[in-house]
Structure formats: C-alpha cells, structure tokens
Amino acid sequence: MRTPLLGVVIAAMVAAGCAGDTDGKPATFTAADAKRLSGIAPTSPDWDWPTKPSSTGVNDPDDEVPETADDPLTAELYDKIRDLEELGGASSKWTDEHKLANLSISAMGTASDAQAATNAYREFLHAWGDDFGGVTKDEDVEGLGDDAWVIWIVGNGNQVSYDWHRGNLVVSAHMHCYGICPSDVDGAMREWAEEIDAELRSDD
C-alpha cells in the first residue's frame, strides 16, 4: 500500500483538532472518486493558474509501503501509515515559473484510517518544515471537514498546505510560491481548499 500523501512532500522538496473514532463506518468514497476529485484545479481572482495539470499520478493500493527510508522523518511516517488500508488515490500538480499547486487525495478503507493518516501527515509535515526552512503557523481550522489544519512553511518562498479528511477521504492541498507572489498566499490557498471541500460535500 502506498499513500499519495507523500506526493505533496515530494512536490515541496523538488520546488525548494480531533473528531470521534468512526472505525467501522462504511467507506463513502472510492478510488475512482479520489482520482476524479484530484483534478480540481486551483483558481484565484488575482492569481492565474494553468488550466491543465503539469503532471498527474495514480496510486496502486497493492503497492506496499517501504520498510525503511533514508530520511528518518519519512521512515517514521511509513511506520505510522503502513497498516492503514487505502482503496486508491491520485494526485495532480499545476506549475509555472512562479508557483506550484499540488492536490493529493486518498480513499481509505474507513474514516478511522483517514483520521489516522491525516494526523500522521500533520506530524510529518511540521517536522519536515522545521528542517526545510521553518514553520510559522500550524493550527486547526474550521469549515473544512474533519481534523482540518493549515501549516505555513518558509524556505525558497512561501508554502501553505491545508489538510483534512471527510469521511474516508483524505485531502492534502499545497501551494508553493517561489517567484512573484500575491500579497495573500494563504487566502488563495484557503479559497481553493474550500472549492475542493465543496465538491466533497456534494458527493458525500
């Protein structure tokens, strides 16, 4: 099993709150839903984005999480997600000379697995951000499904990620501006996150 949550980490490197336990709740979203929803393109009134992704990827849920990794932070994340069930996932990346956006979505076996994946990734990304350049914000947010949080990372520009889960679907949305940036990168990122979650709610 391999989780597309790692796709956000890879994109960032190249460019460089608790809900109740819902284990046993039937899976609402499928691998096909994850693939379709991962194509929701970033938009912002004052910030132009490519209309088509520069790259896409689909995860094979039969692939196993590696037993180890050269990076200790990644190895720790692998240990935390190894036993989680993933039905399938996908990711898309949009990029130009100034910025990139990455959307990674996984359909997990249960909402409990989705919650565990979201929490594991939060711990990983904060630690990675501290090593990469520095975390200036890591806090819970409202209005984006369950266990939603935002993190700001500095280093080679401004990076903002919003992560949450809705039912058994895990969402990780990331923007990195390393060129000419708008005055409110977080506002642009939050607007996109809300558009993504609106699509999730319409399917839930």
KACORUR-V269276 format. One record per helix or strand of 2 or more residues. SS is the DSSP state (H for helix, E for strand). FROM is the first residue (numbers start at 1). TO is the last residue. If there is no record, write none. Layout:
# KACORUR-V269276
SS/FROM/TO
SS/FROM/TO
This chain:
# KACORUR-V269276
H/5/14
H/31/37
E/55/59
H/72/81
E/86/95
E/99/108
H/111/132
E/135/140
E/146/154
E/158/166
E/169/177
H/185/203
